[in-house]
Amino acid sequence: MEMIMQKHSVVPLTCLAALVVVTASASVLAQSQHDWSAAPHWTYAGATGPDHWGAMDPRFTACGKGKDQSPIDLESRDAKSGKNGAFHIAYEKTDVALVNNGHTIQANVKDPNDTVTLDGDTYHLAQFHFHTPSEHTTDGQRYKLEAHFVNEDSNKRALVVGVLVREGKPNPGLAPVFSQLPASEESASNQPISVDLASVLPKDHRAFVYTGSLTTPPCTEGVHWVVLEQPIEMSREQIDSFARIFHANNRPLQKANGREIDDESE
Ligand SMILES: [Zn+2]
């Protein structure tokens, strides 16, 4: 998932012109704000790729040293049978604005009506974005694409709903987004796009639920993950329209380190 602010107090001397006050609270909604202009440019390959994120900046330490990192392989035989009614996803028709942030294409949600509840806490959908190929694997299987629906509660804790995508029929719910993906950071339009999110999710909301991290720097931990087990379908053309812009923007699998994975449903 994408940027959440992390506690830190380091402002590189080279960036005095961009001197900013960085809040101590984590905020999903702070992505793409100027606070991160001083952060190093990370990528998915080579000298600035995932193996090096942790050493690139003191704020990225969790990427290298964290013990509860994401993504991970989710094995159904190892998952603990959890309670039914553990969570509830209430997504509906919503207006979004698309941005290309250089790492993915992100749909910023304009109204706060889409929510997920988990353990009695309510999280509001802030944005969703995509990775290709998938970041999580289920029973060792990697998918063509993974959508991350990033939600935040009143204490700025994040809950991400992961939706796996396999190649198949065109996805009508995501067509308004995938027919106009901004190919560059400059080409995004401010035109709101209406997306029926309820129709995008799979019918079966059984999910692997575990605690992990952002899958992009600063790799902040304490993120609730709800990875739906039933994949959705998108056509090859839809998948390719994203893959032409981002060839591979998936972080490699991380160690589970004995973390509990629950198999739960609504
Ligand atoms: Zn993501």
Boltz pocket constraint, residues with backbone or C-beta under 6 A from the ligand:
constraints:
  - pocket:
      binder: B
      contacts: [[A, 1], [A, 2], [A, 129], [A, 130], [A, 131], [A, 148], [A, 215]]
      max_distance: 6.0
